[in-house]
Amino acid sequence: MSGLDDLLKFLACAPSEQQWSFHILEIISLMFRDQTPELLVNAGQMRSAQEKQKDMQELELLRQKELAEKRSRTLLRGAR
């Protein structure tokens, strides 16, 4: 989301930026150094059903709150 990957790819591939290629390799190796294979495998997995259910409940509560606020504004406007 930050665009760091695009910047690293550009610096690694652009002929005019060839002087930075070893620095890019070092950055990438440091990024992956502390990560275990298990962490890398789990990074791409989907969220658990429990997490999804919790998010759905929170979303539903927010929708209900929003509808209640909308109704109260409508009632206030009608009373004027």
Backbone bond lengths (Angstrom), bond angles and torsions (degrees), N, CA, C in turn:
res aa  C-N    CA-C-N  psi(-1)  N-CA   C-N-CA  omega(-1)  CA-C   N-CA-C  phi
1 M - - - 1.444 - - 1.530 110.76 -
2 S 1.295 116.78 -28.80 1.466 119.50 -177.42 1.523 112.19 -80.64
3 G 1.327 116.87 -16.10 1.454 120.03 -178.41 1.513 113.73 86.03
4 L 1.320 116.68 5.79 1.461 120.41 -179.69 1.526 110.92 -62.77
5 D 1.321 117.02 -37.47 1.465 119.33 179.98 1.531 111.31 -63.95
6 D 1.338 116.55 -39.21 1.463 119.32 178.02 1.523 111.32 -65.35
7 L 1.306 116.86 -39.44 1.458 121.14 178.31 1.526 110.85 -63.95
8 L 1.330 116.32 -45.27 1.463 119.48 179.21 1.520 111.50 -63.43
9 K 1.337 117.32 -40.98 1.468 120.02 178.06 1.523 111.02 -63.47
10 F 1.316 116.60 -42.05 1.459 119.59 179.04 1.523 110.74 -62.20
11 L 1.338 116.20 -48.42 1.460 119.53 -178.79 1.528 112.20 -63.67
12 A 1.326 116.66 -33.41 1.459 120.34 -179.17 1.525 112.01 -75.67
13 C 1.323 118.14 -28.99 1.467 121.13 -172.07 1.530 114.85 -104.19
14 A 1.305 118.13 -26.05 1.463 120.28 -175.14 1.527 111.06 -70.78
15 P 1.337 117.15 127.99 1.469 120.01 179.27 1.531 112.26 -60.02
16 S 1.315 116.88 -33.69 1.468 119.44 -179.23 1.526 112.49 -72.90
17 E 1.318 116.77 -15.70 1.468 121.39 -179.19 1.529 112.09 -111.21
18 Q 1.317 116.89 24.18 1.457 122.21 -175.99 1.529 112.14 -61.21
19 Q 1.313 117.33 -25.76 1.459 121.30 -179.76 1.523 112.35 -63.15
20 W 1.346 117.51 -19.79 1.464 121.28 -176.78 1.524 113.11 -96.66
21 S 1.310 119.37 -0.51 1.467 121.26 -172.56 1.528 112.72 -60.27
22 F 1.309 118.70 -41.19 1.470 119.70 179.37 1.529 111.44 -70.45
23 H 1.309 115.93 -32.48 1.468 119.04 176.45 1.531 110.40 -65.99
24 I 1.317 115.79 -38.85 1.464 120.67 178.81 1.525 109.66 -64.12
25 L 1.324 116.98 -44.68 1.470 120.22 177.70 1.518 111.36 -59.98
26 E 1.306 116.82 -39.42 1.458 120.26 178.60 1.525 111.45 -65.96
27 I 1.315 117.15 -42.34 1.474 121.19 178.09 1.517 110.54 -60.45
28 I 1.324 116.28 -46.66 1.467 119.94 -178.53 1.524 110.98 -65.39
29 S 1.318 117.30 -41.24 1.467 118.95 178.99 1.526 111.09 -65.19
30 L 1.322 118.27 -37.18 1.463 120.63 176.86 1.523 111.86 -68.14
31 M 1.329 116.42 -33.34 1.471 119.80 178.33 1.527 111.00 -64.82
32 F 1.323 116.45 -38.38 1.462 120.31 -176.50 1.529 113.75 -92.34
33 R 1.305 117.80 -8.95 1.458 121.69 -174.65 1.528 112.55 -58.82
34 D 1.308 117.79 -45.61 1.459 121.26 -174.58 1.522 113.68 -86.96
35 Q 1.312 117.30 0.49 1.458 119.70 -177.79 1.524 110.04 -97.63
36 T 1.324 114.46 131.69 1.458 119.64 178.09 1.532 109.14 -85.18
37 P 1.314 118.08 159.69 1.465 119.76 177.02 1.533 112.68 -57.79
38 E 1.336 116.75 -33.92 1.463 119.74 179.57 1.528 111.02 -64.88
39 L 1.330 116.73 -40.57 1.463 120.23 178.56 1.523 111.11 -65.08
40 L 1.320 116.36 -39.96 1.458 119.89 179.86 1.525 111.48 -66.23
41 V 1.318 116.65 -38.12 1.464 120.38 178.88 1.523 110.41 -67.10
42 N 1.324 116.78 -43.48 1.466 121.12 -177.36 1.517 112.84 -73.90
43 A 1.313 118.43 -17.95 1.459 121.03 -177.37 1.526 111.67 -63.30
44 G 1.314 117.08 -32.76 1.449 119.93 -177.91 1.515 114.78 -90.63
45 Q 1.315 117.55 -3.85 1.460 119.81 -177.44 1.512 110.89 -75.67
46 M 1.304 113.69 155.48 1.457 119.32 -179.91 1.521 110.26 -75.63
47 R 1.313 114.08 163.37 1.462 119.35 178.96 1.521 109.72 -69.03
48 S 1.314 114.87 156.66 1.456 119.59 -179.19 1.528 110.16 -72.01
49 A 1.311 115.47 161.56 1.463 121.00 179.60 1.527 110.38 -62.65
50 Q 1.321 116.81 -34.42 1.468 120.41 179.79 1.536 110.46 -65.68
51 E 1.321 117.68 -41.41 1.460 120.79 177.54 1.524 111.06 -64.19
52 K 1.321 116.44 -41.36 1.463 120.43 178.67 1.523 110.70 -63.54
53 Q 1.328 116.67 -44.07 1.463 121.23 -179.96 1.528 110.53 -61.41
54 K 1.323 116.79 -43.18 1.463 120.95 179.38 1.527 110.43 -61.98
55 D 1.327 117.05 -44.11 1.461 121.20 178.92 1.526 111.36 -63.53
56 M 1.331 117.12 -39.55 1.458 120.73 178.37 1.528 111.24 -64.35
57 Q 1.317 116.99 -40.02 1.460 120.83 178.42 1.525 110.84 -64.96
58 E 1.328 116.74 -43.56 1.462 120.25 177.97 1.523 111.29 -62.82
59 L 1.321 116.25 -40.82 1.456 120.82 178.69 1.525 110.87 -63.96
60 E 1.319 117.09 -42.02 1.461 120.75 179.54 1.529 110.89 -64.45
61 L 1.325 117.70 -40.08 1.465 120.71 177.07 1.527 111.26 -62.61
62 L 1.312 116.14 -41.52 1.465 119.56 177.78 1.526 111.44 -64.60
63 R 1.321 117.52 -39.15 1.468 121.02 177.93 1.520 111.08 -63.71
64 Q 1.319 115.97 -43.43 1.459 119.79 178.97 1.523 111.06 -63.37
65 K 1.314 117.09 -41.59 1.457 121.36 178.76 1.528 110.26 -63.10
66 E 1.317 116.26 -43.13 1.460 121.01 179.62 1.526 111.14 -63.38
67 L 1.330 116.98 -42.48 1.464 120.17 178.13 1.527 111.31 -64.51
68 A 1.320 117.32 -39.73 1.463 120.56 178.50 1.526 110.66 -63.78
69 E 1.331 117.50 -42.18 1.461 120.75 177.84 1.523 110.92 -64.17
70 K 1.304 116.79 -39.55 1.457 121.10 179.68 1.527 110.31 -65.30
71 R 1.329 116.81 -41.92 1.467 120.21 177.50 1.521 111.39 -63.28
72 S 1.325 116.95 -42.57 1.463 119.30 -178.71 1.532 110.79 -66.51
73 R 1.319 118.00 -36.80 1.482 120.01 175.87 1.515 110.52 -65.75
74 T 1.313 117.05 -39.30 1.457 120.65 179.49 1.523 110.33 -65.00
75 L 1.321 117.41 -41.63 1.449 120.76 178.96 1.533 111.42 -65.91
76 L 1.313 117.46 -37.57 1.465 120.84 178.90 1.526 110.84 -66.76
77 R 1.290 117.13 -39.67 1.478 121.03 179.14 1.526 110.36 -67.96
78 G 1.319 116.88 -37.63 1.462 120.27 -179.56 1.518 113.17 -68.99
79 A 1.316 117.85 -26.68 1.469 122.21 -177.34 1.526 111.60 -80.76
80 R 1.285 119.36 -12.49 1.466 121.69 -176.60 1.478 112.09 -75.58
